[in-house]
Amino acid sequence: MSKIILTGDRPTGKLHLGHYVGSLKNRVALQNEENTEIFVMIADQQALTDNADNPGKVIENITEVALDYLAVGLDPSRTTIFIQSQIPQLAELNMYYLNLVTVSRLHRNPTVKQEINDKKFGESIPAGFFTYPVSQAADITAFKATHVPVGEDQKPMLEQTREIVRDFNRIYNKDVLVLPEIILPPKDHARLVGIDGKGKMSKSLNNGIYLGDSEKDIKDKVMKMYTDPNHIRVEDPGQVEGNVVFKYLDIFDPRTDEVTELKEHYSRGGLGDVKLKKRLNEVMQEFLRPIRERREEFAKDKAEVYNMLKAGSEKAESVAASTLDEVKDAMGINYFKK
């Protein structure tokens, strides 16, 4: 394989449209590329770094995330879908890499600093959460990933992985670990805001439309969407910029010419928010219906979903075990290897 990709999600809830726009859509496209192998990890260990007191939340969402993967078109015959905690080699690699990273370097990681602030840990930072950039490096290098798709906010995490790779190969004088390339979203990539318009779609902010939402849920959420607070009367000119409904139409409505006309009409006045939201509701219903139906079909046989995850985890463990063996050879600690 000329390209190996590692990506994944924390199983802290069902996946939403933000996940689809930000990563899932691209993963489906990548799995169809020639000479490309994809590993998709359900990162339950990473989720436990800040959910250790509520493991049930993580455990129950493993199946939910897997169902979302299958519903959007990830194919287990072309994409290896696995559970992080079922690959013990990742924890051992993490232990070796921790010796190559200083506490001060972890403190300087801007992504970690921001997330610590967002979660309001203060001085009570779980050690596992603080060191998860190193754990992420173990995940990436275990599968010799050549490319890792991330958003701009995760770029420092990948830079730290690259540092660990360079340091390991230099210290042990072996080119065992692969230096991964960062795949950033294209400059014109549309980041999906939440229905409240206050920031990105997020489970914690309760501002998301989920891939498995019912028709009623979708309609209710669309009708609550933030538009232009100054657009009080239908005849008033409306503001397109910052209007969440138009942001979603730009991404999901294939009739771009009509969307352009709607923007012009809204700007000059005479187009009401309710009519606009009804248009978006139709678009979202059409887009999400086949995903929801596939999800419901897969959910009828959750035992088979678990079999898929088990098979994927077994394959992933085999790959990680091979890498760990090479790492221990390079370090000179494969003491009893024949």
C-alpha positions as CSV (number, residue, x, y, z in Angstrom):
1,M,0.0,0.0,0.0
2,S,1.4,3.4,-0.9
3,K,-0.8,5.3,1.6
4,I,-1.9,4.2,5.0
5,I,-4.4,6.4,6.9
6,L,-5.4,6.3,10.5
7,T,-8.4,8.3,11.8
8,G,-11.2,7.8,14.3
9,D,-13.6,9.1,16.9
10,R,-14.1,9.1,20.6
11,P,-17.3,7.1,21.5
12,T,-18.9,9.7,23.8
13,G,-22.2,9.9,21.8
14,K,-23.8,9.3,18.5
15,L,-22.2,11.1,15.5
16,H,-23.7,14.2,14.0
17,L,-23.6,16.2,10.8
18,G,-20.5,18.0,11.9
19,H,-18.7,14.6,12.0
20,Y,-20.1,13.8,8.5
21,V,-18.9,17.1,7.0
22,G,-15.6,17.2,8.9
23,S,-14.4,13.6,8.4
24,L,-16.9,10.8,7.6
25,K,-17.6,12.0,4.0
26,N,-13.9,12.1,3.3
27,R,-13.3,8.7,4.8
28,V,-15.8,7.1,2.5
29,A,-14.1,8.7,-0.5
30,L,-10.7,7.6,0.7
31,Q,-11.7,4.0,1.1
32,N,-12.4,3.9,-2.6
33,E,-9.0,5.2,-3.6
34,E,-6.5,2.7,-5.1
35,N,-3.3,1.9,-3.1
36,T,-4.9,3.2,0.1
37,E,-5.5,1.3,3.4
38,I,-7.6,2.9,6.1
39,F,-7.7,2.1,9.8
40,V,-10.7,3.7,11.7
41,M,-10.3,3.6,15.4
42,I,-13.1,3.9,18.0
43,A,-11.0,5.6,20.6
44,D,-12.6,4.3,23.8
45,Q,-9.3,4.6,25.8
46,Q,-9.0,8.2,24.8
47,A,-12.6,8.8,25.8
48,L,-12.0,7.3,29.2
49,T,-9.3,9.9,30.0
50,D,-12.0,12.3,30.9
51,N,-14.9,9.8,31.5
52,A,-13.2,7.4,33.9
53,D,-16.0,7.9,36.4
54,N,-18.7,7.1,33.8
55,P,-17.4,4.2,31.7
56,G,-20.9,3.2,30.8
57,K,-21.2,6.3,28.6
58,V,-18.2,5.2,26.6
59,I,-19.1,1.5,26.4
60,E,-22.7,2.0,25.2
61,N,-21.6,4.4,22.5
62,I,-19.1,2.0,20.9
63,T,-22.0,0.3,19.0
64,E,-23.7,3.7,18.2
65,V,-20.5,5.0,16.6
66,A,-20.1,1.7,14.7
67,L,-23.6,2.0,13.4
68,D,-23.0,5.5,12.2
69,Y,-19.9,4.4,10.4
70,L,-21.8,1.7,8.5
71,A,-24.8,3.9,7.8
72,V,-22.7,6.6,6.0
73,G,-21.0,3.9,3.9
74,L,-17.8,2.8,5.6
75,D,-17.3,-0.8,4.3
76,P,-15.5,-3.2,6.7
77,S,-14.2,-5.1,3.6
78,R,-12.2,-2.0,2.6
79,T,-11.8,-0.2,5.9
80,T,-10.5,-1.7,9.1
81,I,-12.7,-0.6,11.9
82,F,-11.4,-1.4,15.4
83,I,-11.7,-0.7,19.1
84,Q,-8.6,1.0,20.7
85,S,-8.7,-0.8,24.0
86,Q,-8.6,-4.2,22.2
87,I,-5.1,-3.5,20.9
88,P,-2.8,-4.0,24.0
89,Q,0.3,-3.1,21.9
90,L,-0.9,0.5,21.8
91,A,-0.5,0.9,25.6
92,E,3.0,-0.6,25.5
93,L,4.1,1.7,22.7
94,N,2.7,4.6,24.7
95,M,4.8,3.7,27.7
96,Y,8.0,3.7,25.7
97,Y,7.2,7.0,24.0
98,L,6.4,8.7,27.3
99,N,10.1,8.4,28.1
100,L,10.9,10.6,25.0
101,V,8.6,13.5,26.0
102,T,9.0,16.0,28.8
103,V,6.2,17.4,31.0
104,S,7.1,20.9,29.9
105,R,6.6,19.9,26.2
106,L,3.2,18.5,27.0
107,H,2.3,21.8,28.8
108,R,3.2,23.7,25.6
109,N,0.9,21.7,23.4
110,P,-1.7,24.3,22.4
111,T,-4.4,21.7,21.7
112,V,-4.0,20.2,25.1
113,K,-4.0,23.6,26.8
114,Q,-7.2,24.6,25.0
115,E,-9.0,21.4,25.8
116,I,-7.9,21.6,29.5
117,N,-9.3,25.1,29.6
118,D,-12.5,24.0,27.8
119,K,-13.1,21.2,30.2
120,K,-12.3,23.4,33.2
121,F,-9.9,20.9,34.8
122,G,-7.9,23.5,36.6
123,E,-5.2,21.7,38.6
124,S,-7.2,18.4,38.6
125,I,-6.0,17.2,35.1
126,P,-6.2,13.4,34.7
127,A,-2.7,12.2,33.9
128,G,-4.2,10.1,31.0
129,F,-5.8,13.2,29.5
130,F,-2.6,15.3,29.9
131,T,-0.5,12.7,28.1
132,Y,-2.9,11.7,25.4
133,P,-0.8,13.3,22.6
134,V,1.7,10.5,23.4
135,S,-1.0,7.9,23.3
136,Q,-2.1,9.3,19.9
137,A,1.4,9.0,18.7
138,A,1.3,5.3,19.7
139,D,-2.0,4.9,17.7
140,I,-0.6,6.5,14.6
141,T,2.8,4.8,14.5
142,A,1.5,1.3,15.4
143,F,-0.2,1.1,12.0
144,K,2.7,2.9,10.3
145,A,0.2,5.5,9.1
146,T,1.7,7.7,6.3
147,H,-1.2,10.2,6.4
148,V,-3.5,11.4,9.2
149,P,-6.5,13.7,8.4
150,V,-7.0,16.3,11.1
151,G,-8.6,19.7,11.5
152,E,-6.4,22.8,12.1
153,D,-7.0,22.6,15.8
154,Q,-5.4,19.2,15.9
155,K,-2.3,20.1,14.0
156,P,-0.2,20.5,17.1
157,M,-1.0,16.9,18.1
158,L,0.3,15.6,14.8
159,E,3.4,17.8,15.1
160,Q,4.1,16.1,18.5
161,T,3.8,12.7,16.9
162,R,6.3,13.7,14.3
163,E,8.7,14.8,17.0
164,I,8.4,11.5,18.8
165,V,9.0,9.6,15.5
166,R,12.1,11.6,14.8
167,D,13.5,11.3,18.3
168,F,12.9,7.5,18.5
169,N,14.5,6.8,15.1
170,R,17.5,9.0,16.0
171,I,18.0,7.7,19.5
172,Y,17.8,4.0,18.5
173,N,19.5,4.6,15.1
174,K,16.7,2.7,13.3
175,D,14.2,4.0,10.8
176,V,11.5,1.9,12.4
177,L,8.7,4.4,12.8
178,V,7.1,6.1,9.9
179,L,6.9,9.9,9.8
180,P,3.2,10.7,9.2
181,E,2.1,13.5,6.9
182,I,-0.8,15.8,8.0
183,I,-3.8,16.0,5.8
184,L,-5.5,19.3,6.6
185,P,-9.0,20.2,5.2
186,P,-8.9,22.2,2.0
187,K,-9.0,26.0,2.3
188,D,-12.6,26.2,1.1
189,H,-13.7,23.4,3.5
190,A,-17.0,24.4,5.1
191,R,-17.0,23.8,8.9
192,L,-20.4,23.1,10.1
193,V,-21.7,25.3,12.9
194,G,-24.3,24.2,15.4
195,I,-28.0,25.0,14.9
196,D,-27.6,27.8,17.5
197,G,-24.9,29.5,15.4
198,K,-22.6,29.8,18.5
199,G,-19.8,27.5,17.4
200,K,-19.1,24.1,15.9
201,M,-21.7,21.4,16.3
202,S,-21.0,19.6,19.5
203,K,-22.6,17.0,21.8
204,S,-21.7,19.0,24.9
205,L,-23.4,22.1,23.5
206,N,-26.6,20.2,22.5
207,N,-26.7,22.0,19.2
208,G,-26.4,19.1,16.7
209,I,-28.4,17.2,14.2
210,Y,-27.5,13.5,14.5
211,L,-27.2,11.0,11.7
212,G,-29.9,8.8,13.3
213,D,-32.3,11.6,14.1
214,S,-36.0,11.0,13.3
215,E,-37.9,13.0,10.8
216,K,-39.6,14.9,13.7
217,D,-36.3,15.6,15.4
218,I,-34.8,17.0,12.2
219,K,-37.7,19.2,11.6
220,D,-37.8,20.5,15.2
221,K,-34.1,21.3,15.1
222,V,-34.3,23.0,11.7
223,M,-37.2,25.2,12.8
224,K,-35.1,26.3,15.9
225,M,-32.1,27.3,13.8
226,Y,-30.5,30.7,14.3
227,T,-31.2,33.1,11.4
228,D,-31.1,36.9,11.5
229,P,-32.5,38.3,14.8
230,N,-33.2,41.6,13.1
231,H,-35.3,40.0,10.4
232,I,-38.6,40.5,12.2
233,R,-41.0,41.1,9.3
234,V,-41.1,39.1,6.1
235,E,-40.7,42.3,4.0
236,D,-37.6,43.4,6.0
237,P,-34.2,42.8,4.3
238,G,-32.4,39.9,5.9
239,Q,-28.7,39.2,6.7
240,V,-27.3,36.2,4.8
241,E,-23.8,36.2,6.5
242,G,-23.9,34.4,9.7
243,N,-27.3,32.9,9.0
244,V,-27.2,29.2,9.9
245,V,-29.9,28.2,7.5
246,F,-27.9,29.5,4.5
247,K,-24.7,27.8,5.8
248,Y,-26.5,24.5,5.8
249,L,-28.1,25.1,2.4
250,D,-24.7,25.9,1.0
251,I,-23.4,22.5,2.1
252,F,-26.4,20.2,1.6
253,D,-28.6,21.7,-1.1
254,P,-27.4,20.5,-4.5
255,R,-29.5,23.2,-6.3
256,T,-26.8,25.9,-5.9
257,D,-28.4,28.3,-8.4
258,E,-31.7,28.3,-6.4
259,V,-29.8,28.9,-3.2
260,T,-28.1,31.9,-4.8
261,E,-31.5,33.3,-5.7
262,L,-32.8,32.7,-2.2
263,K,-29.9,34.6,-0.8
264,E,-30.6,37.5,-3.1
265,H,-34.4,37.4,-2.3
266,Y,-33.7,37.3,1.5
267,S,-31.2,40.2,1.3
268,R,-33.7,42.5,-0.4
269,G,-36.6,41.4,1.7
270,G,-39.8,39.5,1.1
271,L,-38.6,36.1,2.1
272,G,-39.6,34.8,5.5
273,D,-37.5,32.6,7.8
274,V,-40.2,30.0,8.1
275,K,-40.3,29.5,4.4
276,L,-36.5,29.3,4.3
277,K,-36.5,26.7,7.1
278,K,-39.1,24.6,5.3
279,R,-36.8,24.5,2.3
280,L,-33.9,23.4,4.5
281,N,-36.0,20.8,6.3
282,E,-36.9,19.2,2.9
283,V,-33.2,19.1,2.0
284,M,-32.1,17.6,5.3
285,Q,-34.9,15.0,5.3
286,E,-33.8,13.9,1.8
287,F,-30.2,13.8,2.8
288,L,-30.5,12.0,6.1
289,R,-33.3,9.5,5.3
290,P,-31.2,6.9,3.5
291,I,-28.5,7.2,6.3
292,R,-31.1,6.7,9.0
293,E,-32.7,3.7,7.1
294,R,-29.3,2.0,6.7
295,R,-28.6,2.6,10.3
296,E,-31.9,1.1,11.4
297,E,-31.2,-1.9,9.2
298,F,-27.7,-2.6,10.7
299,A,-29.1,-2.0,14.2
300,K,-31.4,-5.1,13.8
301,D,-28.4,-7.3,14.2
302,K,-26.0,-5.8,16.7
303,A,-24.3,-9.1,17.2
304,E,-23.1,-8.9,13.6
305,V,-21.9,-5.4,14.3
306,Y,-19.8,-6.7,17.2
307,N,-18.5,-9.5,15.0
308,M,-17.4,-6.8,12.5
309,L,-15.6,-4.9,15.3
310,K,-14.0,-8.1,16.6
311,A,-12.6,-9.0,13.2
312,G,-11.4,-5.5,12.6
313,S,-9.7,-5.4,16.0
314,E,-8.0,-8.7,15.4
315,K,-6.6,-7.5,12.1
316,A,-5.5,-4.2,13.8
317,E,-3.8,-6.1,16.6
318,S,-1.8,-8.2,14.2
319,V,-0.4,-5.0,12.5
320,A,0.3,-3.3,15.8
321,A,2.0,-6.4,17.2
322,S,4.4,-6.5,14.2
323,T,5.3,-2.8,14.8
324,L,5.8,-3.3,18.5
325,D,8.2,-6.2,17.7
326,E,10.3,-4.0,15.5
327,V,10.3,-1.2,18.2
328,K,11.5,-3.6,20.9
329,D,14.1,-5.0,18.5
330,A,15.4,-1.4,17.9
331,M,15.5,-0.7,21.6
332,G,17.2,-4.0,22.3
333,I,14.6,-5.2,24.8
334,N,13.3,-8.3,22.9
335,Y,15.2,-10.3,25.4
336,F,13.9,-13.8,24.7
337,K,13.3,-13.5,21.0
338,K,14.7,-16.5,19.2
